[in-house]
Amino acid sequence: MESKKLENIDQYIENFPKEIRRRLQQFRKIIREEAPLATETISYRMPTFKLNGNLVHFAGHKKHIGFYPAPSGIQAFAGELKGYKTSKGAIQFPLDQPLPEKLIREIVRYRVVENLAKIS
C-alpha cells in the first residue's frame, strides 16, 4: 500500500488488488448496515468506524483481512472465533475462505451496544 496520507476509506481500498478490494468493500458494507450511525474515518492508517469512540477497524493484508473490534469484541465471541487466528485485539479472516458475514455482523452489533452503553 502507498505511504501517502489517506483521507478516507475509498482511498484506502483503492490501493489494493481487485480481489482484496472486493472483500474490503464487502466488510465496509456489513459494518455500515449494522452500525448506520457510525462515522467513517482513517485511524491508525486503517478504515475505522466511530460511534461514541472507536467502534471497529479493518485492514487489508496479503493473506487476510484484519478485523479489530476491541478486545471485548473478541472475548465475547471467543467460541465462534476458534477457527481463526486471533490476538488480544485482532482477528484474521483468511483471503482463501469466505468472509463469515453473520459472525462479523454479530460482533459489530455487540460493539454498537457496548459503545452506546458508555453514553448513559
C-alpha positions as CSV (number, residue, x, y, z in Angstrom):
1,M,0.0,0.0,0.0
2,E,1.2,3.5,-0.7
3,S,2.6,5.5,2.2
4,K,0.8,8.8,1.3
5,K,-1.7,10.1,3.8
6,L,-5.1,8.6,3.3
7,E,-8.0,10.8,3.8
8,N,-10.9,8.3,3.5
9,I,-11.8,4.7,3.2
10,D,-12.3,4.9,-0.5
11,Q,-8.7,5.9,-1.0
12,Y,-7.6,3.1,1.3
13,I,-9.5,0.4,-0.6
14,E,-8.3,1.6,-4.0
15,N,-4.7,0.8,-3.0
16,F,-5.4,-3.0,-3.1
17,P,-5.6,-5.6,-5.8
18,K,-9.1,-6.3,-7.2
19,E,-9.9,-9.4,-5.1
20,I,-8.8,-7.8,-1.8
21,R,-10.7,-4.6,-2.8
22,R,-13.9,-6.6,-3.2
23,R,-13.6,-8.1,0.3
24,L,-12.8,-4.8,1.9
25,Q,-15.9,-3.3,0.2
26,Q,-17.9,-6.2,1.5
27,F,-16.5,-5.7,5.0
28,R,-17.3,-2.0,4.9
29,K,-20.9,-2.7,3.7
30,I,-21.5,-5.1,6.5
31,I,-20.3,-2.6,9.1
32,R,-22.4,0.2,7.6
33,E,-25.5,-1.9,7.7
34,E,-25.0,-2.9,11.3
35,A,-23.8,0.5,12.5
36,P,-25.6,3.0,10.4
37,L,-25.0,5.9,12.8
38,A,-21.2,5.3,12.9
39,T,-18.9,7.7,11.1
40,E,-16.1,6.6,8.8
41,T,-12.6,7.8,9.1
42,I,-9.0,6.6,8.8
43,S,-7.3,6.0,12.2
44,Y,-4.1,4.1,12.8
45,R,-3.8,4.1,9.0
46,M,-6.9,1.8,8.8
47,P,-10.5,2.2,7.9
48,T,-12.3,3.0,11.2
49,F,-15.9,3.3,12.2
50,K,-16.6,5.6,15.2
51,L,-19.7,5.6,17.4
52,N,-19.2,7.2,20.8
53,G,-15.4,6.4,20.4
54,N,-13.7,3.8,18.2
55,L,-16.2,1.1,17.2
56,V,-14.2,-1.2,14.9
57,H,-11.3,-1.1,12.4
58,F,-10.5,-3.3,9.5
59,A,-7.5,-3.6,7.2
60,G,-6.3,-5.5,4.1
61,H,-3.3,-7.7,4.2
62,K,-1.7,-10.0,1.6
63,K,-3.3,-13.2,3.0
64,H,-6.1,-12.0,5.3
65,I,-8.5,-9.2,6.2
66,G,-7.7,-8.0,9.7
67,F,-10.7,-7.1,11.9
68,Y,-10.1,-5.0,15.1
69,P,-13.3,-5.0,17.2
70,A,-11.5,-4.2,20.5
71,P,-10.5,-6.9,23.0
72,S,-14.1,-7.1,24.3
73,G,-15.5,-7.9,20.8
74,I,-13.0,-10.8,20.6
75,Q,-13.6,-12.1,24.1
76,A,-17.4,-12.1,23.7
77,F,-17.2,-14.3,20.6
78,A,-14.2,-16.5,21.6
79,G,-16.1,-19.7,20.9
80,E,-17.2,-18.7,17.4
81,L,-13.7,-17.4,16.6
82,K,-11.9,-20.7,17.4
83,G,-11.2,-21.4,13.7
84,Y,-9.5,-18.0,13.1
85,K,-6.1,-16.6,14.2
86,T,-6.8,-14.0,16.9
87,S,-4.8,-11.9,19.3
88,K,-5.9,-9.6,22.1
89,G,-7.4,-7.0,19.7
90,A,-7.3,-8.6,16.2
91,I,-9.0,-11.3,14.2
92,Q,-7.6,-12.6,10.8
93,F,-10.1,-13.7,8.2
94,P,-8.0,-15.6,5.5
95,L,-8.5,-14.5,1.9
96,D,-8.8,-18.1,0.8
97,Q,-12.1,-18.5,2.8
98,P,-15.4,-16.7,2.5
99,L,-15.9,-13.9,5.0
100,P,-18.1,-15.1,7.9
101,E,-20.6,-12.4,7.3
102,K,-23.1,-13.5,10.0
103,L,-20.3,-13.5,12.7
104,I,-19.0,-10.1,11.6
105,R,-22.5,-8.7,11.8
106,E,-22.9,-10.1,15.3
107,I,-19.6,-8.7,16.5
108,V,-20.4,-5.2,15.1
109,R,-23.8,-5.3,16.7
110,Y,-22.2,-6.3,20.0
111,R,-19.8,-3.4,19.8
112,V,-22.6,-0.9,18.9
113,V,-24.5,-1.9,22.1
114,E,-21.3,-1.7,24.1
115,N,-20.3,1.8,22.8
116,L,-23.8,3.2,23.1
117,A,-23.9,2.0,26.8
118,K,-21.0,4.3,27.5
119,I,-23.3,7.3,26.9
120,S,-25.5,6.7,29.9
